[in-house]
Amino acid sequence: MSDDSADGTEAVVLDVLRHGRSGDDRAAFRREQVGLAVGTEDFALYEFLMADDSDVSIGDRVRLAPEPEAGISRVNAVPYDDLSPGAQSELEYVVEELIEADPEPFLDFYNEAGAVSLRLHQLNLLPGIGDTLRDNILDERKRGPFESFADVAERVDGLHDPKEVVVERVLKELKGDDVKYHAFTPSDRGE
């Protein structure tokens, strides 16, 4: 997936630090407001500076590239550990909303995932999907493509919430929890 829409990179704001980062040693009046966001297309994590009169709030959609919208400057990709605790707690909800809003790429994953190597299939990257469940998914998709997450859950015994499985995988990739393969996020997350 790519984060380059016709208008550039769009992101959802996860947190706004009105007084800057707490570790900033500068005087409070010299600190700039900091926004933390997640890309709407590829879940890249961003930090950006905001003008003092900026009216950006948690949950807002902002354009970050190629030219950031007015009041936003110095956009940088950041790893999960650089997010504030507030942004980290908001992330799961935003990821779930983004997946619900555009389920096609994730249904395509269930419909088209292939082998990563001779011993590993892309479907096995999803939490809770072992060889038996993977084989059930492969058998069902031979009968026809999955049309919705409800269709996946209905046709594949043992896979009760396929959307939540994708959400868990996206969060695992963003956190960098011993992740070798990235199915849904950029592998160079600001590191």
C-alpha positions in Angstrom: 0.0 0.0 0.0 1.1 3.5 -0.7 0.5 6.7 1.2 0.5 8.8 -2.0 -3.0 9.9 -2.8 -3.8 12.4 -5.5 -3.6 15.2 -2.9 -0.4 13.8 -1.2 0.0 12.2 2.2 -2.9 12.4 4.5 -2.8 11.5 8.2 -5.1 11.3 11.2 -3.9 13.2 14.2 -3.3 10.9 17.2 -2.2 13.5 19.8 -1.4 17.2 20.0 1.3 18.3 22.5 0.4 22.0 22.9 3.5 22.7 25.0 5.9 20.6 23.0 7.6 17.4 24.0 8.2 17.0 27.8 11.9 16.2 27.2 12.5 19.5 25.4 14.9 21.5 27.6 14.0 24.9 26.1 11.9 27.4 28.0 8.1 26.7 27.6 7.6 29.8 25.5 10.2 28.6 23.0 8.7 25.2 22.5 6.5 24.6 19.4 3.3 22.6 19.4 3.9 19.0 18.2 1.4 16.8 16.4 1.6 13.0 16.1 -0.3 11.2 13.4 -0.7 8.0 11.4 -0.9 7.9 7.6 -4.3 7.0 6.2 -2.9 4.7 3.4 0.1 2.9 4.8 0.0 3.5 8.6 3.3 5.4 8.6 3.8 7.3 11.9 4.6 11.0 11.7 5.6 13.9 14.0 5.1 17.5 12.9 5.4 21.0 14.3 2.4 23.3 14.4 2.1 27.1 14.4 0.8 28.6 17.7 -2.5 29.5 16.1 -3.0 26.1 14.6 -6.5 24.6 15.2 -5.6 20.9 14.9 -7.2 18.4 17.2 -7.1 14.7 17.9 -9.0 12.8 15.2 -8.5 15.5 12.5 -7.2 14.6 9.1 -4.3 16.7 7.9 -2.2 16.9 4.7 1.5 16.3 5.4 3.0 16.0 1.9 4.1 17.0 -0.7 3.3 20.4 0.9 2.0 20.3 4.4 -1.2 22.3 5.0 -1.1 25.8 6.5 0.3 25.9 10.0 2.2 22.6 9.7 5.9 22.3 9.3 8.9 19.9 9.7 7.1 16.6 9.1 9.2 13.6 10.1 8.5 9.8 10.1 8.9 8.4 13.6 9.0 4.9 15.2 6.2 3.8 17.5 8.4 4.4 20.6 8.5 8.1 19.8 4.8 8.5 20.1 3.4 10.0 23.2 1.4 7.6 25.6 -1.8 9.4 24.4 -1.0 8.8 20.7 -0.1 5.1 21.5 -3.5 4.6 23.2 -5.4 6.3 20.3 -3.6 4.4 17.6 -5.6 1.1 17.8 -8.9 3.0 17.4 -7.7 5.0 14.5 -6.2 1.9 12.7 -9.5 0.1 13.2 -11.5 3.1 11.8 -9.1 3.4 8.7 -9.5 -0.4 8.0 -13.3 -0.1 8.3 -13.4 2.9 6.0 -11.4 1.2 3.3 -11.5 -2.6 3.7 -10.6 -3.5 0.1 -6.8 -3.7 0.5 -7.2 -6.0 3.5 -9.8 -8.2 1.8 -7.3 -8.3 -1.1 -4.7 -9.6 1.4 -7.1 -12.5 2.4 -7.8 -13.1 -1.3 -4.3 -12.8 -2.8 -1.7 -13.5 -0.1 0.9 -15.9 -1.2 4.0 -17.7 0.0 6.8 -15.7 1.6 9.2 -18.6 1.5 9.0 -22.4 1.2 8.1 -22.6 4.9 6.0 -19.4 5.4 2.8 -18.1 3.9 1.7 -14.5 4.2 -1.5 -15.6 5.9 0.6 -17.1 8.7 1.8 -13.5 9.5 -1.6 -12.8 10.9 -2.0 -13.4 14.7 -3.7 -16.7 15.5 -3.5 -18.1 12.0 -1.7 -21.3 11.9 -1.4 -23.9 9.2 -4.9 -25.4 9.6 -6.7 -22.0 9.5 -4.4 -20.8 6.7 -5.4 -23.9 4.7 -9.1 -23.3 5.4 -8.8 -19.7 4.1 -7.0 -20.9 1.0 -9.7 -23.6 0.3 -12.5 -21.0 0.7 -10.9 -18.4 -1.5 -10.7 -21.0 -4.3 -14.5 -21.1 -4.2 -14.6 -17.4 -4.8 -13.1 -14.1 -3.5 -14.1 -12.9 -0.1 -16.5 -9.9 -0.4 -16.3 -8.5 3.1 -14.9 -9.3 6.6 -18.3 -10.8 7.5 -17.9 -13.1 4.4 -14.5 -14.2 5.6 -15.8 -14.9 9.1 -18.8 -16.8 7.8 -16.9 -19.0 5.3 -13.8 -19.8 7.4 -14.4 -21.9 10.5 -12.4 -20.7 13.4 -11.7 -17.1 12.1 -14.3 -15.1 14.1 -13.1 -11.6 13.6 -10.9 -11.2 10.5 -10.8 -7.4 10.7 -9.5 -7.5 14.3 -6.8 -10.0 13.2 -5.6 -7.4 10.6 -5.8 -4.6 13.2 -3.6 -6.7 15.6 -1.1 -7.3 12.8 -0.9 -3.7 11.8 -0.2 -2.7 15.5 2.4 -5.4 15.8 4.2 -4.1 12.7 4.0 -0.5 14.0 5.4 -1.5 17.4 8.2 -3.4 15.8 7.6 -6.4 18.1 10.2 -8.7 16.5 8.7 -8.2 13.1 10.7 -9.5 10.1 8.0 -9.2 7.4 5.7 -6.2 6.9 2.4 -6.9 5.2 0.7 -3.6 5.9 3.2 -1.0 7.1 6.4 0.5 5.8 9.4 -1.4 7.0 11.6 1.7 7.6 9.3 3.5 10.1 11.5 6.4 10.8 14.3 4.3 12.3 
